[in-house]
Amino acid sequence: MLFNIVKKLLIPAIILSQYGCASQESHGLTVVASTTLIGTILEEIGEDRVKVSTILPGGICPGHFDLKPSDMRAFSGAHMIFYQGWEPWINGLLDSEDARDSEKLSILTEGNLMVPPLHIEAAREIAEILRGKDPENSAYYTENLERYIKEIRDSKREILGRAESFKGVRVVSSRHQKALLAWLGFEVVATYKRADDMSPSDYASVIRIAREKNARAVIDNLQSGPEDGKIIAEETGIPQAALSNFPIDGSYISTLRNNFAKLETIIK
């Protein structure tokens, strides 16, 4: 009878372990990411071996983000803190008492990580850091990295194939979206800043260029808000769309695809 009781207890535990259901105890590393650009990479590569806390939600402008006490507490006990260095609030957090014992790691990959080649470069960099910090799971991180890169490349191949008709199409855009649009083949003839930082003469200049160059769309940055390009779109009569400069809902690939779908909708 005792044997049967032990068997009933052990078999479910073994099954849960084999199929990855005992998740909370499987987290070996606890890390903090400044934004979803880094957080999504850590989640894809680390999966159940890395517990990730991301400070900045994907849909919020970094310059208008208000830190909460819970954000500070996320640093407490973290093995590593990943950031890029441009975040306006990062230095205060790195210098806080909560982050005293955490290793601070600035990602060396430069540029807009929404652009697939740069996202892949950053993923390789982060995977190397995880392998160095947790060598026992090195093969696991490598396998996840290779899978993630394949998924990105598959999406990249499909998107660029559909973007053939966009090559040389002229647009004006938020400066935050210029790199992604250029990668897709668009010719960005003028860029603009946040509405709060644009003077009437700045708007007049962008509107003049848009008309002279026959721009076919105004591309806003979602995190900055739709007001940035609204005046330009109204004055020129060309369509407007807002693309996300950060992964939303935990998926870089999904956000990349959604961005492209918006462009296909307004540019016929």
N, C-alpha and C positions, 0 to 999 in steps of 0.2 A: 504493500500500500504506500509506504514511504517513497519507494522508487517511482510509482506512478505520479505522486504529487510533485516530486522533483522534476520529472520529465515534463509535466504540464507547465511548469514554470520556466524551464530552460528552453524548450523548443520555440515559444514565441519570441524569447529574447534573441535567440540565434537568428531567426527569420528577420527580425527588425534590424539586427546588425548587418546581415548580408545585403538587405535591400535599402540600406541607408536611412532608416526611419528614426534611429536614435540620434537626432541631429544636434541637439544642444550640447551634448558631451563631445561631439566630434570637432567642434571649433578649437583649433590649436592656437591660432593667432587672433588677436583683437586689434583692429586698425581703424583709423579715422581718415576719411577722404574729405577734402575741402569742398569739392563740387561733384556733380554726377558725371562729369567728364572722366574723372579718376575713379569714382565710386563704382560705375558700371564695369570698368575693366577689372577692378579688384573682385567684384562679385562673380564675373564670368570665369576668371582664372582660379580664384580661391574656392568658390562654391562652398561646400560644407566644412572646409578646413579653415576658413577665414571668416570671422565675424566683422562685418563692415558697417560703420556708422558714417553717413554722409551729412555734412553740415548744411550745405546750401541746396534746397529743393530745386529741381530742374527748371521750373517755370518762373523763378524769381530772379530779378536783376541783382547781380552781386553788389552793385553800388547802393542799392536801396534795401539791403537785407539787414534786419535788426536781430542781433544775437540774443538768445534767451539763456537763462541759467542752465537749462537742459543741454544746450549746445556745449557749454563749458564742461558739464559733467561727463559728456561723451568722451572727453580727452582723458579722464581719470582711468588709469589702468590700461590704456592702449599701449600696445607694444610699439606701434609705429603711427606716425601722422604723415600723410601724403598731401602735398599741395604743389601749386605751380609758381607761386610767388607774386602774381599780379593781384591776388585777392585783397581788397582794401582793408579787410578786418583781420587778416591772418596773423600779422605780427603780434597783435595784442593777445591772441589765443596761444600762440607758440610760447610767449613769455609768461603765461599764466602758471599759477601753482599746480593746476590740474594736469598740465602737460609736462611737468618737470622731469618725470622719469621716462617719457616717451621718446623714441628715436624720431627726429624730424628729417623728412626726406622730401627735397624739392625735385620734382620731375624735370629732367634735363631736356626732354623733347620740347622743342619750341614750336609756336604757331597754333593755329586753330585745330584742336583735336577732333572737331567734327569732320574734318577732311580725312577720308579713309586711310591714305598712306601714313599720315601723321598719327592717327589713332592706333594703327598697327605698330608703329614705331614705339609709341608710349606703352602699348601692351607688352611688347618685348622687354622694355626697360623694367616695367613693374614685375613681370614674371621672373626676371633675373634677380630682383631684390627679394622676392618671396622665396626663391630657391636658396638664396644665400642665408636667409634668416631661418628657414625651416627645411634643411636638407633632406630630412626623412621623407618629406612629401614632394621632393623635387620632380620625380617622374609624373606625379599627379598634376602638378602645375604645368609642366611641359605639355602633357596631353591636352589639358583644357585650353592652353594657349594655341596649340595647333588647330584644335577644333574651332575656336573663336576666330582665328585668322581666316580659316577656310570659309566660315559663314560670312565674314565681311567681304572677302574677295568674290564670293558668289553673288552677293548683293551688288557689289561694285561693278561687276561685269554686266549684270542685268541693267543697272541704272545707266551706265555709260552707253550701253547699246541703245537704250531708249532716248538718250540725250543727244544722239547724233544730229538731230534736227535743230538743236539749240546752239550749235557751234557758231560763234560769231554774232549771235543775237545780242543786241545792245540793251542794257538795263542800267538803272541807277539803283543804288542800294545803300543800306546801312553799312557803315565801315566794318561792322562785326560780321557781315555776311559775304564780304568781298572774296575771301579766300575760297570758300565753298563754291560760290558761283563761278569763279575762274576755273576751278578744278572741273566743273561740269561743262566748261566750254563757252560760257557767256562772256561777252565783252562788257565789263563794268566801266561805263563812261564817266561816272561821277559817284561819289559817296557822300553821305551826310552823317552827322552826329545825332545825339539825343536832342529832342525838341528844345529842352531847357538850355542847351549849349549852342543853339542855332540862332543867328541874328537874321533880320529881314534880308540883309544883303547876302548872307550865306544861302538862304532859300532861293533868292532870285538867281544866284549863280547856278545852282543845281537845276532849277527849272529851265533856264536858258540853254544849258548844255543838253538836257533831256530833249528839248525841242529841236535843237540844231542837229543832234545825233540820231534823231528818230528812235529814241529809247522806247521799248515796247512794254516795260513793266517797272514798277517801283517795288523793291523788295525790302521789307522791314525786318528788324530783329525782334522776335517775339518777346524776349525778356525786357526790351527797352519800352515796349508799348506801341500801339498802332498809330499814335499821334505823330510820331517822328516823320513819317512819309506822307501823311494824309494831305497836307497842303500841296505837296508836289503832285500827287495823284490827281487831286481836284483841279489844279491849274493846268495840267497837261492832258487830262482826260484819259490817261492810261491806267490799266488795272494794277491793283496793289495786293500783295500777299505778305504774310509774316512767317518767317522760318525760325525754328528754334536753334539757338546756339549752344544748347545743352541737351543731353539725353533726358527724355521725359518718361515717366512710368517705368523706370528701371531698365530701359532698352535703348542702346545706341543705334542698333540696326533698324529698329522700328521707327525711331525718330528720323533717321536718315531717309528712310523710305517715305515717311509722311511729308517731309520737307520737299522731296522730289515730286510727290503727287500734287502738292499745292502749285508747284511751278507748271506742271502739265495742265492743270486746270485753267490757269490764267493766260498761258502763252500757247496759242493755237498755231 
